Amino acid sequence: MRRSPAGLLILLLSLSALAVAPASADASALDLFGYGGRSPALAGTGISFTDSFDALYTNPAGLSEARQKRMSVGFMASDFDLHYALKDRDVDPVMGVIVGGDVPIPFGGALKDRITIGIGLHVPPLLLSRAVAPLPGEPFLALLEHRGQVVAFMVGAGARITRHISVGIASLSLAALGGFIDVSADPTKRFTSTAEQQLLVDYAPIAGVRWRPSKKLSAGLVYRGQSAAKFDILVTNMIGDALPVTLPAIRVRGYSQYDPRMVEAEASYQVLPRLAVTGALAWKQWSSFPPPTEDPVIDAPPRVRPGFSDTFVPKLAARFTLNPKVELRGGYRLEMTPAPEQTGRENLLDNTRHIVTAGAGFKFAPNGVPIRIDAYVQAHFLAPRTSTKDQTLAPEDRDPTYLSVSSSGKILVGGLTFGVDL
């Protein structure tokens, strides 16, 4: 592909500007909304009771309780209504196609009905991975905008060790992007460029244990490793003899998606024959949240971390069995913001979120084929927040947003899954 010298210069300078800008290092849709059709209706709980493909993310130990081969498909969609910096923020909705499967291993003897493997997939219908890079200092909600715009794949297994204890392990894979752009000049000083992009994979472990001492009580503990979808594009050139200026190599590198390391504990209790309540507490290591992008100049000093703090996330949920074929669900989750007040020139905004969830599960058996339908809705309410700037750091050409930056908004989510026992 041939370019004019002016066009080539504009291209390289544009890539430089992109590398300097902070990218939207959002977390995945699994962390934001949950996974499957049951857990999202229950505020993301399920560590102590989920027994289908959504256990891959909530707690792989739950796979051991699946006794029937099942294939599930579904869809989720969201609508973002965000406001900050004296204006509405236009954010693309997050959508995803959901696929999952449970396959009990037909061992005999001591291993009979003890081991089940599962697979799960979350795929945005229009893309594989997305990174967004606002201009330096431009306000944006660092953990909310464009969350979930990435492919996530899980595979795992659960095993029943004793009558009361199960364990499980799974791997979460996120799509990442790598590649290069090389620009050179031929002997006639005409420019050519060669580009290559590769879809890479980042892996994170998920491991859990479940304890069920009685029919009424169950508890679980899960560990989810840090996962990140990176982008890394190297721009090199060999055009020193064709331009009056020397252009250095540029590396456009950062994070398009980031999930922190987390540990979560949960307990469920059957308080009435038809009513079960669940309480959970998660710890998220947001203090390891990296700078959204690295310096575009190779060998430059590393950028300072944003200074996020670890958080604790409480969850409450309830399940009511209306009849053997219908289960009603609801829950509440409090996501405390890890972001400090943005008093300097950066504007990596984030708000505490109050999340209310509801849903239902239905069981049918038309023509003797067992079918499950799970539906849910979520409402995320962002607590209004204002960051007051340190005026000693104000640039001379300050605008009104530098005095203070306020943010608020809400997110609405819905999902539906169909499962068929095979």
C-alpha positions as CSV (number, residue, x, y, z in Angstrom):
1,M,0.0,0.0,0.0
2,R,1.5,3.4,-1.1
3,R,1.1,6.6,0.8
4,S,2.2,10.2,0.1
5,P,4.9,11.7,2.5
6,A,2.3,14.0,4.0
7,G,-0.2,11.2,4.5
8,L,2.4,9.0,6.0
9,L,3.5,11.7,8.5
10,I,-0.1,12.3,9.5
11,L,-0.5,8.5,10.1
12,L,2.5,8.2,12.3
13,L,1.7,11.3,14.3
14,S,-1.9,10.1,14.8
15,L,-0.6,6.8,16.1
16,S,1.7,8.7,18.5
17,A,-1.3,10.6,19.8
18,L,-3.2,7.4,20.3
19,A,-0.4,5.9,22.3
20,V,-0.2,8.9,24.5
21,A,-3.9,8.9,25.3
22,P,-5.3,6.7,28.0
23,A,-7.2,3.7,26.8
24,S,-10.4,2.4,28.3
25,A,-9.1,-0.4,30.5
26,D,-12.5,-1.8,31.3
27,A,-13.4,-5.0,33.0
28,S,-15.2,-7.8,31.2
29,A,-18.9,-8.3,30.9
30,L,-18.6,-11.3,33.2
31,D,-17.3,-9.1,36.1
32,L,-19.8,-6.3,35.3
33,F,-23.0,-8.3,34.8
34,G,-22.3,-11.9,35.6
35,Y,-22.5,-15.0,33.4
36,G,-25.3,-17.3,32.4
37,G,-29.0,-16.9,33.0
38,R,-29.4,-17.6,36.7
39,S,-26.5,-15.9,38.5
40,P,-27.1,-12.5,37.0
41,A,-30.7,-12.5,38.3
42,L,-29.2,-13.1,41.8
43,A,-26.8,-10.2,42.0
44,G,-23.9,-12.4,40.8
45,T,-24.2,-14.9,43.6
46,G,-24.1,-18.7,42.9
47,I,-20.9,-19.8,44.5
48,S,-22.7,-22.0,46.9
49,F,-25.5,-23.4,44.7
50,T,-25.0,-23.0,40.9
51,D,-25.0,-26.4,39.2
52,S,-24.9,-25.6,35.5
53,F,-22.5,-24.1,32.9
54,D,-22.6,-20.7,34.6
55,A,-20.7,-22.4,37.5
56,L,-17.6,-22.0,35.3
57,Y,-17.4,-18.4,36.4
58,T,-19.2,-18.4,39.7
59,N,-17.6,-21.6,41.1
60,P,-16.4,-24.5,39.0
61,A,-17.0,-26.9,41.9
62,G,-20.7,-26.5,41.1
63,L,-20.2,-28.4,37.9
64,S,-19.9,-31.6,39.9
65,E,-23.6,-31.4,40.8
66,A,-24.7,-31.5,37.1
67,R,-26.2,-34.9,36.4
68,Q,-27.4,-34.5,32.9
69,K,-25.8,-33.4,29.6
70,R,-27.2,-30.0,28.8
71,M,-26.6,-27.4,26.0
72,S,-27.5,-23.8,26.6
73,V,-27.7,-20.7,24.4
74,G,-28.7,-17.2,25.2
75,F,-28.3,-13.5,24.6
76,M,-27.7,-10.4,26.8
77,A,-27.9,-6.7,26.1
78,S,-27.4,-3.5,28.0
79,D,-28.2,0.2,27.7
80,F,-25.9,2.9,29.2
81,D,-27.2,6.2,30.3
82,L,-24.1,8.0,31.6
83,H,-23.5,11.7,32.4
84,Y,-20.4,13.6,33.3
85,A,-18.4,16.7,32.6
86,L,-21.5,18.8,31.9
87,K,-22.7,16.5,29.1
88,D,-24.3,13.1,28.3
89,R,-21.8,10.4,27.3
90,D,-22.6,8.3,24.2
91,V,-21.6,4.7,25.0
92,D,-22.2,1.8,22.8
93,P,-24.4,-0.9,24.3
94,V,-22.8,-4.1,25.4
95,M,-24.3,-7.2,23.8
96,G,-23.3,-10.8,24.0
97,V,-24.2,-14.2,22.6
98,I,-23.9,-16.8,25.4
99,V,-23.2,-20.5,24.8
100,G,-22.6,-23.2,27.5
101,G,-22.5,-26.9,28.0
102,D,-22.3,-29.5,30.8
103,V,-21.1,-33.0,30.2
104,P,-21.0,-35.5,33.1
105,I,-18.2,-38.0,32.6
106,P,-19.7,-41.5,32.7
107,F,-17.1,-43.2,34.9
108,G,-18.0,-46.2,36.8
109,G,-17.2,-47.5,40.3
110,A,-15.8,-45.0,42.8
111,L,-15.9,-42.2,40.2
112,K,-19.5,-42.6,39.2
113,D,-21.5,-39.3,39.2
114,R,-18.5,-37.4,40.5
115,I,-16.9,-35.5,37.6
116,T,-18.4,-33.0,35.1
117,I,-16.7,-30.8,32.5
118,G,-18.2,-27.6,31.2
119,I,-17.6,-25.1,28.5
120,G,-18.8,-21.5,28.2
121,L,-18.5,-18.7,25.7
122,H,-19.4,-15.0,25.7
123,V,-19.2,-13.4,22.2
124,P,-20.0,-9.8,21.3
125,P,-22.0,-10.1,18.0
126,L,-20.2,-7.4,16.1
127,L,-16.5,-7.5,17.2
128,L,-13.8,-9.6,18.9
129,S,-12.1,-7.0,21.0
130,R,-12.2,-3.3,21.4
131,A,-9.9,-0.6,22.8
132,V,-10.9,3.1,23.2
133,A,-8.4,5.8,23.8
134,P,-9.7,9.3,24.8
135,L,-7.5,12.3,24.7
136,P,-5.2,12.9,27.8
137,G,-7.2,14.4,30.6
138,E,-10.6,13.9,28.9
139,P,-13.1,12.7,31.5
140,F,-14.4,9.2,31.0
141,L,-15.7,6.4,33.3
142,A,-12.6,4.1,33.3
143,L,-14.3,0.9,34.5
144,L,-17.7,1.3,32.7
145,E,-17.3,2.6,29.2
146,H,-17.1,-0.2,26.6
147,R,-17.0,-2.9,29.2
148,G,-17.7,-6.4,27.8
149,Q,-16.6,-5.7,24.2
150,V,-14.3,-8.7,24.2
151,V,-14.6,-12.5,23.5
152,A,-14.5,-14.6,26.7
153,F,-14.1,-18.4,26.7
154,M,-14.1,-20.8,29.6
155,V,-13.5,-24.5,30.1
156,G,-13.3,-26.3,33.4
157,A,-14.3,-29.3,35.5
158,G,-15.9,-30.0,38.9
159,A,-15.4,-33.1,41.0
160,R,-17.3,-34.4,44.1
161,I,-14.6,-35.4,46.6
162,T,-16.9,-36.5,49.4
163,R,-20.6,-36.5,50.1
164,H,-20.4,-32.9,51.3
165,I,-17.3,-31.4,49.5
166,S,-16.8,-30.6,45.9
167,V,-13.9,-28.8,44.1
168,G,-13.4,-27.3,40.7
169,I,-11.1,-25.5,38.4
170,A,-11.5,-23.5,35.2
171,S,-9.7,-21.3,32.8
172,L,-11.0,-17.9,31.6
173,S,-9.6,-16.7,28.3
174,L,-9.9,-13.2,26.9
175,A,-9.1,-12.1,23.4
176,A,-6.2,-9.7,23.0
177,L,-4.6,-7.9,20.0
178,G,-1.0,-7.8,18.9
179,G,0.8,-6.9,15.7
180,F,3.0,-4.4,13.9
181,I,3.1,-1.7,11.3
182,D,6.3,-1.3,9.3
183,V,6.8,1.8,7.1
184,S,9.7,2.0,4.6
185,A,10.7,3.9,1.4
186,D,11.8,2.4,-1.9
187,P,14.8,3.8,-3.9
188,T,12.4,6.3,-5.6
189,K,11.4,7.5,-2.1
190,R,7.9,6.2,-2.5
191,F,6.4,5.0,0.8
192,T,5.1,1.5,1.5
193,S,3.7,0.0,4.7
194,T,3.3,-3.6,5.9
195,A,0.8,-4.3,8.7
196,E,0.0,-7.5,10.6
197,Q,-2.4,-7.9,13.5
198,Q,-2.9,-11.1,15.5
199,L,-5.7,-12.2,17.8
200,L,-4.0,-13.4,21.0
201,V,-5.3,-15.0,24.2
202,D,-4.9,-14.1,27.9
203,Y,-5.5,-16.8,30.4
204,A,-6.7,-16.6,34.0
205,P,-7.4,-19.4,36.5
206,I,-10.7,-19.9,38.4
207,A,-10.7,-22.4,41.3
208,G,-13.3,-23.1,43.9
209,V,-14.6,-25.3,46.7
210,R,-18.1,-26.0,47.9
211,W,-19.3,-27.4,51.2
212,R,-22.8,-28.8,51.6
213,P,-23.2,-30.2,55.1
214,S,-27.0,-30.5,54.8
215,K,-29.9,-30.0,52.4
216,K,-30.6,-26.6,53.9
217,L,-27.1,-25.1,54.2
218,S,-24.3,-24.7,51.6
219,A,-21.2,-22.6,51.4
220,G,-18.5,-21.9,48.9
221,L,-15.2,-20.1,48.2
222,V,-13.8,-19.1,44.9
223,Y,-10.6,-17.6,43.6
224,R,-10.5,-15.8,40.2
225,G,-7.1,-14.8,38.9
226,Q,-6.3,-11.4,37.3
227,S,-7.2,-11.4,33.6
228,A,-6.4,-8.7,31.0
229,A,-7.0,-8.3,27.3
230,K,-4.0,-6.3,26.0
231,F,-3.3,-4.6,22.8
232,D,0.3,-4.2,21.6
233,I,1.1,-2.8,18.2
234,L,4.7,-1.8,17.2
235,V,5.1,0.9,14.6
236,T,8.6,1.0,13.0
237,N,9.9,2.9,10.1
238,M,13.0,3.0,7.8
239,I,12.3,6.4,6.1
240,G,15.1,8.5,7.5
241,D,16.4,9.3,4.0
242,A,13.0,10.3,2.6
243,L,11.8,12.8,5.2
244,P,13.5,15.9,6.7
245,V,12.7,14.6,10.2
246,T,13.6,11.4,12.0
247,L,10.6,9.5,13.4
248,P,11.3,7.1,16.3
249,A,9.7,3.7,16.7
250,I,6.3,3.8,18.4
251,R,4.7,1.2,20.6
252,V,0.9,1.4,21.0
253,R,0.4,-0.8,24.0
254,G,-2.1,-1.0,26.9
255,Y,-5.2,-2.7,28.2
256,S,-8.6,-2.9,26.5
257,Q,-10.1,-5.1,29.3
258,Y,-8.9,-5.8,32.9
259,D,-10.4,-7.9,35.6
260,P,-8.7,-7.7,39.0
261,R,-7.7,-10.7,41.1
262,M,-10.6,-11.6,43.5
263,V,-11.6,-13.9,46.3
264,E,-15.3,-14.5,47.1
265,A,-17.0,-16.4,49.9
266,E,-20.7,-17.2,50.0
267,A,-23.3,-19.1,52.1
268,S,-26.9,-20.1,51.3
269,Y,-29.6,-21.2,53.7
270,Q,-33.1,-22.7,53.1
271,V,-35.0,-20.6,55.6
272,L,-38.4,-21.9,54.4
273,P,-39.4,-24.9,52.3
274,R,-39.7,-22.6,49.3
275,L,-37.4,-19.8,50.2
276,A,-33.6,-19.7,50.2
277,V,-31.4,-16.7,51.0
278,T,-27.8,-16.1,50.0
279,G,-25.1,-13.7,51.3
280,A,-21.7,-13.2,49.7
281,L,-18.7,-11.0,50.2
282,A,-16.0,-10.5,47.4
283,W,-12.6,-8.9,47.7
284,K,-11.2,-7.3,44.5
285,Q,-7.6,-6.3,44.1
286,W,-8.1,-3.1,42.2
287,S,-4.8,-1.8,43.7
288,S,-3.0,-3.7,40.9
289,F,-5.0,-1.8,38.2
290,P,-2.3,-0.8,35.7
291,P,-1.9,2.4,33.8
292,P,-4.4,2.1,30.9
293,T,-1.6,2.7,28.4
294,E,2.2,2.6,28.4
295,D,4.5,5.4,27.1
296,P,4.7,5.2,23.3
297,V,8.4,5.8,23.3
298,I,10.3,2.5,23.7
299,D,12.4,2.2,26.8
300,A,10.7,5.2,28.4
301,P,10.1,5.0,32.2
302,P,6.9,3.2,33.3
303,R,3.9,5.3,33.9
304,V,2.6,5.8,37.5
305,R,-0.3,3.6,38.5
306,P,-3.7,5.3,38.8
307,G,-3.8,4.7,42.6
308,F,-6.9,2.6,42.8
309,S,-7.8,0.8,46.1
310,D,-8.9,-2.7,46.9
311,T,-12.6,-3.1,47.4
312,F,-15.1,-5.3,49.2
313,V,-18.4,-6.2,47.4
314,P,-21.3,-7.4,49.5
315,K,-24.2,-9.3,47.8
316,L,-27.6,-10.4,49.0
317,A,-30.1,-12.6,47.0
318,A,-33.2,-14.7,47.5
319,R,-34.8,-17.6,45.5
320,F,-38.5,-18.5,45.9
321,T,-39.8,-21.7,44.4
322,L,-43.3,-20.8,43.2
323,N,-44.0,-24.4,42.1
324,P,-41.8,-27.3,40.8
325,K,-41.6,-25.5,37.4
326,V,-41.1,-21.9,38.3
327,E,-38.4,-20.2,40.5
328,L,-38.5,-16.4,41.2
329,R,-35.1,-14.6,41.9
330,G,-33.9,-11.3,43.1
331,G,-30.8,-9.7,44.6
332,Y,-28.8,-6.6,45.5
333,R,-25.1,-5.9,45.1
334,L,-23.0,-2.9,46.2
335,E,-19.9,-2.2,44.0
336,M,-17.8,0.4,45.9
337,T,-15.6,2.5,43.6
338,P,-11.9,1.8,43.7
339,A,-11.0,5.1,42.1
340,P,-9.7,8.0,44.2
341,E,-11.0,11.5,43.8
342,Q,-9.5,12.9,40.6
343,T,-7.9,16.1,41.9
344,G,-5.1,16.3,39.3
345,R,-5.1,16.5,35.5
346,E,-6.2,13.0,34.9
347,N,-9.9,12.1,34.8
348,L,-10.2,8.4,35.4
349,L,-13.7,8.6,36.8
350,D,-15.7,5.9,38.5
351,N,-18.8,5.8,40.8
352,T,-20.1,3.5,43.5
353,R,-22.9,1.4,41.9
354,H,-26.1,0.1,43.6
355,I,-27.2,-2.9,41.6
356,V,-30.7,-4.4,41.8
357,T,-31.5,-7.6,40.0
358,A,-34.5,-9.8,39.3
359,G,-35.4,-12.8,37.2
360,A,-37.1,-16.2,36.9
361,G,-36.4,-19.7,35.9
362,F,-38.9,-22.0,34.1
363,K,-38.8,-25.8,33.5
364,F,-40.8,-27.6,30.7
365,A,-40.7,-31.0,29.2
366,P,-42.6,-30.8,25.8
367,N,-42.6,-34.2,24.1
368,G,-40.5,-35.5,27.0
369,V,-37.5,-33.2,26.3
370,P,-36.5,-31.2,29.4
371,I,-36.1,-27.5,28.7
372,R,-35.0,-24.7,31.0
373,I,-35.5,-21.0,30.4
374,D,-33.8,-18.4,32.5
375,A,-34.5,-14.6,32.2
376,Y,-33.1,-11.7,34.2
377,V,-33.0,-7.9,34.4
378,Q,-30.5,-5.6,36.2
379,A,-30.5,-1.9,37.1
380,H,-27.2,-0.3,37.9
381,F,-27.5,3.1,39.6
382,L,-24.4,5.2,39.8
383,A,-24.2,7.2,43.0
384,P,-23.5,10.9,42.0
385,R,-19.9,11.9,42.5
386,T,-17.9,15.1,42.1
387,S,-14.2,15.4,42.0
388,T,-12.8,18.9,42.9
389,K,-9.6,19.8,41.2
390,D,-6.4,21.0,42.8
391,Q,-6.2,24.5,41.3
392,T,-2.5,24.7,41.8
393,L,-2.2,22.1,39.0
394,A,-4.7,23.9,36.7
395,P,-3.4,24.6,33.1
396,E,-3.4,28.2,31.9
397,D,-6.1,27.4,29.3
398,R,-8.4,25.6,31.8
399,D,-12.0,24.9,30.8
400,P,-15.0,24.7,33.1
401,T,-14.5,20.9,33.6
402,Y,-11.2,21.5,35.3
403,L,-12.8,23.2,38.3
404,S,-14.7,20.0,39.2
405,V,-15.9,16.9,37.3
406,S,-19.3,15.3,38.3
407,S,-20.5,11.9,37.1
408,S,-23.7,9.9,37.5
409,G,-26.0,7.7,35.4
410,K,-27.5,4.2,35.2
411,I,-27.2,1.0,33.3
412,L,-30.0,-1.3,32.3
413,V,-29.3,-5.0,31.4
414,G,-31.4,-7.9,30.3
415,G,-30.7,-11.5,29.4
416,L,-32.3,-14.8,28.4
417,T,-31.0,-18.3,28.1
418,F,-32.4,-21.6,26.8
419,G,-31.1,-25.0,28.0
420,V,-32.0,-28.4,26.6
421,D,-31.1,-31.7,28.4
422,L,-29.6,-34.1,25.9
